[in-house]
Amino acid sequence: MRFLSFVPLLLILASCATVKPEPDSFENAEKAVSAAVTAGAEQYSPVELRFAREKLEEAHKGVENKQYDKTWYLIEQAEINAELAIEKSQSAVIRGQVTEMTRKNEILREEFENTYGEDFN
């Protein structure tokens, strides 16, 4: 009878146990890191890319050490850092394009002023 009183407790504890991440659990984060590199993160957002890589490495170590809660958290953080690196890289590229277009517009404006005078608007 005493054993039966422990069964619900064991079931509750078992339901709280963290599941070991499968090897493909890392796939999204690894793809995000690769996408960040492709987006130019090594040049435009190296800090975020480094954080993503470090978190991914720590997550792999977490599996080895059977720290599954920590591993899931680190996988998510790696993916988030990689996505941030992608966004920052894309923003930097667009800012560069805007700067270049602004420079070209200024050159055109100067050429028009030289051709048609300063009254040209």
Helices and strands as residue ranges (DSSP letters): H 2-16, G 23-26, H 27-38, H 41-44, H 46-64, H 68-116
